[in-house]
Amino acid sequence: MGENIKSAARSGTKNSDKTPIVPKQYIVHFVMLISCFILWGLLNNMTDNLVPAFGRIFMLEAADASLTQVAFYGSYAVLALPAAILIKKYSYRHGVLVGLGLYIVGAMGYIPAAMLQNFNLFLVSVFVLAGGLSILETTCNPYVISLGDESTSVRRLNLAQAFNPIGSLTGIILAKYLILSNLNPATYEERIAMSPESLSAIRSNELLWVCVPYVGLVAIAIIIWCFFKKSKDSEKDESGALNILESIKKLVKIPRYAFGVVAQFFYVGLQIAVWTWTIQYVMTTLGLNEAAAAQYYLIAMVSFIVCRWICTALMKYIDPAIMMAIFATGGITFSLGTIYLPTNQSVWCLVAISACMSLMFPTIYGIALKDLGEEVKVGAAGLIMAILGGAVITPYMGSLIDNGKLSSIVPMFTGAEAAIRSSFLVPAICFAVVLLYSICFRTKKSA
């Protein structure tokens, strides 16, 4: 497989209908890697729901509750480069093993955090868990790219990523029915008035249900870990010595890659911010509780999945970058609709934003990594580090929701509704960055 990794990192093979997206000899590995895509999609979207959950459980403001996302996506930025070193020195297989191992440790850390009812300990556990997912993503994305011909690499990655939102959808369902539905309806004021014993009893039950899905998934992670532990098909890559500084110097001089990292930063920030604040937007505008508002989040995720699959099929005929430009334009339009349209229409514009995000992550990833040769692993790490956007843009948007600094742009609304509506100017700007990238670096031009 080492030779295939090297050939997959080079271009020059023209797209052909006869070229399989995944060669037969790699199908089993591809399927097991898909299970990893599903796992981190599930965990990403469950974590989005932890923000409103922790906000209620620990009585936090939006910006403080979003520290959950800072810990989660900040860990992605910290662990991505070590992951590149790991898979370069050893193999993709070792990267998968270490990533799954860290997830298992982090998930088990939820148990003492719940017992002690300690938000900071939860943040530490989230950081460790997300570190494992960072290593998995840094490993699995280029691993998938390596499993076949370069001409089908973007389609292959989009196919694998198409299963990611299935995990996301599962995560939303688990969060809705196991976490959000088990939150006590007591308001902030009612909790303040409770005795310490009563409040502790409520928190204990709520945090128990926070733990259940995360700890339960450990069993699945162990099964995947055992498969890759026994597999010997991805041993040491012989594509040359790893020199981080030299690689970075080369990569920053490649406009397609450097701008790709920037675009990925803004895209991930956009995705995480929109999904994090969807429930609060619906609660504020429609007056629903967390569990009922999560229904709209569920619909948004279904639209994301459907559009991801449609886009993956259409990429055989349409340049992915052109499709991304169209969807980015739609995202800007729907973001403005979320800000300005009356409630019924604005909520559906919010749902439609998820459809517009559907193809962006793997498409940016595939375009940016194209033709990187031996720098593909460090390049992959840089794109995963760009997930830091989720840790930066999400709390920034949360601060806008808390302080309402942009409320003046929606004079027809007041109070909390004006604050959360106006904050969706941030996603519109992020979509604009992705639009510029897709215009500048069409796939066929960069081939």
Beta strands, then each sheet from edge to edge (+ up, - down):
end
